[in-house]
Amino acid sequence: MTEQTYESISTASREMYARACEVLPGGNTRTGIFNSPYPIYARSGNGCRVTDLDGVERIDFLNNSTTLIHGHAHPEIVAAVTEAAGRGTCFALPTEAEVEFAEAVCARNESFEWARFTSSGTEAVMMAVQAARAYTGKPKIAKFAGAFHGAYDSVAVNNYGSDSLTPHSHATGTPAAILANTVMIPFNDPDGAVAILRENVDDFACVLIDPVPWRLGLLPANREFLAALRAFCDETGVLLVSDEISSFRIGYHGAMHAMGGVADLTVLGKIIGGGMPIGAVTGRSKFMSVFDPSQGTPKLPHSGSYNANPVSMAAGMASLRLLTPEQIDRINAMGEQVRRELRSVIAEEGLDWAVNGMSSLFRIVTSTVPGSDLSGPELSRLLFQALLTNGILIGNSGLGCVSTPMGQGEIDEFAVNFKQAVRQAVAAARS
Ligand SMILES: Cc1ncc(COP(=O)(O)O)c(C=O)c1O
């Protein structure tokens, strides 16, 4: 029997790509999920499995880039969305759904006194940065070289994993003033980070941190580092903003809490929306009051036609209700097992790749293949395609996660198919 290849199992996707390129630059709407020579197009998802246009089913270890913690089309989330949509999808009036969801979000962490909703993580990061500027009256922000925080131009600086401290943007034409106001600091280097912060201390509104930055290899911030940042912020009045859009899932009370840190503002997204568009800024009321219009024009006006729309609120309520401490413990244990199994395959194959991450998140970091000149990112793409060919979906940079509908069967299948995919990727790298 001839071995299946990416091309041999994706005829319908190839045809859809040709059609899509007539109307969409590159045939889709997300740079991060483009794949050469063409992406696989999804048809449907159910639980932890996704089916493509060719009818090929795969176990989904990507879950819309870590969004779908309860997998696809969870019956309780579908019911909540259907019911909410039946009552009207958006109003230019506040709703009880938004109050109820804010109560649920704020109940997760004692530093979440008030919440403000947006329709994406990008918007929520933007509002958090602007809130810090409004509160402090300062223009600059500090972020960690290489870390990703979405598409807002002030944070889309050195956001592709490089540890260079010289600000640059992949968004061609980004104004020099933006780059001048976004200062790079090194991750997990308390002395190095604080030294740079002190150079600009009078100009900083906030330090923006993802406690487990996936573009930096998904290695967690250590406690000493978080403590040094907290001490600097307490001393200077600079706000510590924790972007937990991907990492909130680490613990019931969020990532900072699980890692022994405390933020002034926390940005949430992805899993809190149950698969519907969502973002949230949360934090102490003294900081969040910059949004408050009840005493006149607020320091930070914030509108948006879809902010707190009742469908996202209802999906979010259902998602949080399902995300009990027991479920978090269960998927975190499965995440640990996945990392162990993948590491053991990599060792058996004699490769120097790493599997990083914590809780239910993992990232496979490819480095070299003996006998091949390909770089880590090129190898990641080969592995991604080989996994797709072997019934597994992860991110094209090696990012993945475990979801609540998964069990031992999916992990066993992943381990077996991973071995096959690694062998194929290594052979392709050498050819
Ligand atoms: C840490 C982090 N911040 C911000 C974002 C942007 O969120 P969204 O894609 O909802 O705009 C992401 C998305 O991957 C993220 O992982």
The ligand as a MOL file (V3000), in Angstrom:
LIG
                    3D

  0  0  0     0  0            999 V3000
M  V30 BEGIN CTAB
M  V30 COUNTS 16 16 0 0 0
M  V30 BEGIN ATOM
M  V30 1 C -1.1010 35.5140 24.9410 0
M  V30 2 C -2.0430 36.0260 23.8890 0
M  V30 3 N -2.4130 37.3180 23.8910 0
M  V30 4 C -3.2700 37.8090 22.9760 0
M  V30 5 C -3.8070 37.0100 22.0040 0
M  V30 6 C -4.7700 37.5830 20.9980 0
M  V30 7 O -6.0700 37.0700 21.2290 0
M  V30 8 P -7.1170 37.0120 20.0310 0
M  V30 9 O -6.6160 36.0070 19.0450 0
M  V30 10 O -8.4190 36.6170 20.6800 0
M  V30 11 O -7.1780 38.3880 19.4380 0
M  V30 12 C -3.4460 35.6620 21.9540 0
M  V30 13 C -3.9480 34.7860 20.8870 0
M  V30 14 O -3.3660 33.7530 20.5620 0
M  V30 15 C -2.5390 35.1570 22.9160 0
M  V30 16 O -2.1550 33.8600 22.9180 0
M  V30 END ATOM
M  V30 BEGIN BOND
M  V30 1 1 1 2
M  V30 2 1 2 3
M  V30 3 2 2 15
M  V30 4 2 3 4
M  V30 5 1 4 5
M  V30 6 1 5 6
M  V30 7 2 5 12
M  V30 8 1 6 7
M  V30 9 1 7 8
M  V30 10 2 8 9
M  V30 11 1 8 10
M  V30 12 1 8 11
M  V30 13 1 12 13
M  V30 14 1 12 15
M  V30 15 2 13 14
M  V30 16 1 15 16
M  V30 END BOND
M  V30 END CTAB
M  END
